[in-house]
């Protein structure tokens, strides 16, 4: 399996996932539970690794993250301030 890396991270959405989650005053466990209800089985530690950039995020996971966090997929992928 190829190891994907972009500027030292395995994803570019982690910072935005953390930002959106914290704006909603949601814990990592709460986010994991909401994702599981929507068919994406992730544990709290997987959310932590996504936010720190050490876990790859599949496209289908990104779609559900955007839905659960009530943000646009393009915003999650944006690196602009």
C-alpha atoms as an extended CHARMM CRD file, in Angstrom:
* protein
*
        81  EXT
         1         1  UNK       CA              0.0000000000        0.0000000000        0.0000000000  PROA      1               0.0000000000
         2         2  UNK       CA              1.2800000000        3.4450000000       -0.8790000000  PROA      2               0.0000000000
         3         3  UNK       CA              1.7950000000        5.8110000000        2.0350000000  PROA      3               0.0000000000
         4         4  UNK       CA              0.3190000000        9.2070000000        1.2490000000  PROA      4               0.0000000000
         5         5  UNK       CA              1.9340000000       12.3180000000        2.6630000000  PROA      5               0.0000000000
         6         6  UNK       CA              1.3380000000       16.0240000000        1.9940000000  PROA      6               0.0000000000
         7         7  UNK       CA              3.5680000000       18.5410000000        3.7880000000  PROA      7               0.0000000000
         8         8  UNK       CA              4.2730000000       15.9950000000        6.5000000000  PROA      8               0.0000000000
         9         9  UNK       CA              0.6290000000       15.0310000000        7.0570000000  PROA      9               0.0000000000
        10        10  UNK       CA             -1.6200000000       12.2950000000        5.7890000000  PROA      10              0.0000000000
        11        11  UNK       CA             -4.5890000000       14.6530000000        5.3090000000  PROA      11              0.0000000000
        12        12  UNK       CA             -5.2870000000       18.3590000000        4.8520000000  PROA      12              0.0000000000
        13        13  UNK       CA             -8.6690000000       18.4480000000        6.5850000000  PROA      13              0.0000000000
        14        14  UNK       CA             -7.6060000000       17.6800000000       10.1630000000  PROA      14              0.0000000000
        15        15  UNK       CA             -7.2240000000       21.2730000000       11.3240000000  PROA      15              0.0000000000
        16        16  UNK       CA            -10.6410000000       22.1750000000        9.8760000000  PROA      16              0.0000000000
        17        17  UNK       CA            -12.2690000000       19.1090000000       11.4430000000  PROA      17              0.0000000000
        18        18  UNK       CA            -10.9240000000       20.2090000000       14.8480000000  PROA      18              0.0000000000
        19        19  UNK       CA            -12.0440000000       23.8020000000       14.2680000000  PROA      19              0.0000000000
        20        20  UNK       CA            -15.5910000000       22.8090000000       13.2680000000  PROA      20              0.0000000000
        21        21  UNK       CA            -15.8750000000       20.3030000000       16.1130000000  PROA      21              0.0000000000
        22        22  UNK       CA            -14.7240000000       22.8170000000       18.7230000000  PROA      22              0.0000000000
        23        23  UNK       CA            -17.0570000000       25.5380000000       17.3890000000  PROA      23              0.0000000000
        24        24  UNK       CA            -19.9270000000       23.1650000000       18.0780000000  PROA      24              0.0000000000
        25        25  UNK       CA            -18.5330000000       22.3380000000       21.5330000000  PROA      25              0.0000000000
        26        26  UNK       CA            -18.3980000000       18.6920000000       20.5320000000  PROA      26              0.0000000000
        27        27  UNK       CA            -15.9230000000       16.2250000000       22.0020000000  PROA      27              0.0000000000
        28        28  UNK       CA            -13.9860000000       13.7920000000       19.8580000000  PROA      28              0.0000000000
        29        29  UNK       CA            -16.1130000000       11.0100000000       21.3500000000  PROA      29              0.0000000000
        30        30  UNK       CA            -19.3010000000       12.8720000000       20.4080000000  PROA      30              0.0000000000
        31        31  UNK       CA            -18.0630000000       13.2660000000       16.8420000000  PROA      31              0.0000000000
        32        32  UNK       CA            -17.1360000000        9.5760000000       16.6420000000  PROA      32              0.0000000000
        33        33  UNK       CA            -20.6240000000        8.6410000000       17.8640000000  PROA      33              0.0000000000
        34        34  UNK       CA            -22.3160000000       10.8910000000       15.2880000000  PROA      34              0.0000000000
        35        35  UNK       CA            -20.1620000000        9.4300000000       12.5240000000  PROA      35              0.0000000000
        36        36  UNK       CA            -21.0670000000        5.9060000000       13.6350000000  PROA      36              0.0000000000
        37        37  UNK       CA            -24.7840000000        6.7580000000       13.4880000000  PROA      37              0.0000000000
        38        38  UNK       CA            -24.1370000000        7.8640000000        9.8950000000  PROA      38              0.0000000000
        39        39  UNK       CA            -22.3770000000        4.6250000000        8.9410000000  PROA      39              0.0000000000
        40        40  UNK       CA            -18.7120000000        5.5840000000        9.4350000000  PROA      40              0.0000000000
        41        41  UNK       CA            -17.1700000000        3.4330000000       12.1440000000  PROA      41              0.0000000000
        42        42  UNK       CA            -14.4160000000        5.4870000000       13.7720000000  PROA      42              0.0000000000
        43        43  UNK       CA            -13.2930000000        5.5560000000       17.3820000000  PROA      43              0.0000000000
        44        44  UNK       CA            -12.2400000000        8.6220000000       19.3520000000  PROA      44              0.0000000000
        45        45  UNK       CA             -8.5560000000        7.8890000000       18.7830000000  PROA      45              0.0000000000
        46        46  UNK       CA             -9.1580000000        7.8760000000       15.0120000000  PROA      46              0.0000000000
        47        47  UNK       CA            -10.6760000000       11.3650000000       15.2830000000  PROA      47              0.0000000000
        48        48  UNK       CA             -7.6040000000       12.4490000000       17.2390000000  PROA      48              0.0000000000
        49        49  UNK       CA             -5.2980000000       11.0620000000       14.5450000000  PROA      49              0.0000000000
        50        50  UNK       CA             -7.3260000000       12.7620000000       11.7840000000  PROA      50              0.0000000000
        51        51  UNK       CA             -7.0590000000       16.0930000000       13.5990000000  PROA      51              0.0000000000
        52        52  UNK       CA             -3.3160000000       15.6930000000       14.1180000000  PROA      52              0.0000000000
        53        53  UNK       CA             -2.8180000000       14.6960000000       10.4850000000  PROA      53              0.0000000000
        54        54  UNK       CA             -1.4810000000       11.2120000000       11.1760000000  PROA      54              0.0000000000
        55        55  UNK       CA             -4.4600000000        9.3590000000        9.6500000000  PROA      55              0.0000000000
        56        56  UNK       CA             -5.5280000000        9.2580000000        6.0120000000  PROA      56              0.0000000000
        57        57  UNK       CA             -9.1470000000       10.3500000000        5.4050000000  PROA      57              0.0000000000
        58        58  UNK       CA            -11.0940000000        8.5290000000        2.7000000000  PROA      58              0.0000000000
        59        59  UNK       CA            -13.3900000000       10.5190000000        0.4320000000  PROA      59              0.0000000000
        60        60  UNK       CA            -16.5310000000        8.8620000000        1.8270000000  PROA      60              0.0000000000
        61        61  UNK       CA            -15.3850000000        9.7110000000        5.3690000000  PROA      61              0.0000000000
        62        62  UNK       CA            -14.8610000000       13.3300000000        4.3150000000  PROA      62              0.0000000000
        63        63  UNK       CA            -18.4240000000       13.5380000000        2.9810000000  PROA      63              0.0000000000
        64        64  UNK       CA            -19.8920000000       12.2760000000        6.2510000000  PROA      64              0.0000000000
        65        65  UNK       CA            -17.5770000000       14.4680000000        8.3440000000  PROA      65              0.0000000000
        66        66  UNK       CA            -18.8570000000       17.5080000000        6.4310000000  PROA      66              0.0000000000
        67        67  UNK       CA            -22.4630000000       16.4110000000        6.9380000000  PROA      67              0.0000000000
        68        68  UNK       CA            -22.0890000000       15.7190000000       10.6720000000  PROA      68              0.0000000000
        69        69  UNK       CA            -20.1160000000       18.9270000000       11.2830000000  PROA      69              0.0000000000
        70        70  UNK       CA            -22.5710000000       20.9260000000        9.1290000000  PROA      70              0.0000000000
        71        71  UNK       CA            -19.8180000000       22.3870000000        6.9380000000  PROA      71              0.0000000000
        72        72  UNK       CA            -18.9850000000       22.2680000000        3.2510000000  PROA      72              0.0000000000
        73        73  UNK       CA            -16.5470000000       19.6410000000        1.9760000000  PROA      73              0.0000000000
        74        74  UNK       CA            -14.6540000000       22.3780000000        0.1470000000  PROA      74              0.0000000000
        75        75  UNK       CA            -14.2140000000       24.2600000000        3.4270000000  PROA      75              0.0000000000
        76        76  UNK       CA            -12.7560000000       21.1280000000        5.0380000000  PROA      76              0.0000000000
        77        77  UNK       CA            -10.2570000000       20.9070000000        2.1960000000  PROA      77              0.0000000000
        78        78  UNK       CA             -9.3570000000       24.5990000000        2.2390000000  PROA      78              0.0000000000
        79        79  UNK       CA             -6.0950000000       25.7010000000        3.7490000000  PROA      79              0.0000000000
        80        80  UNK       CA             -6.8370000000       29.4230000000        3.5030000000  PROA      80              0.0000000000
        81        81  UNK       CA             -7.4270000000       31.3740000000        6.7140000000  PROA      81              0.0000000000
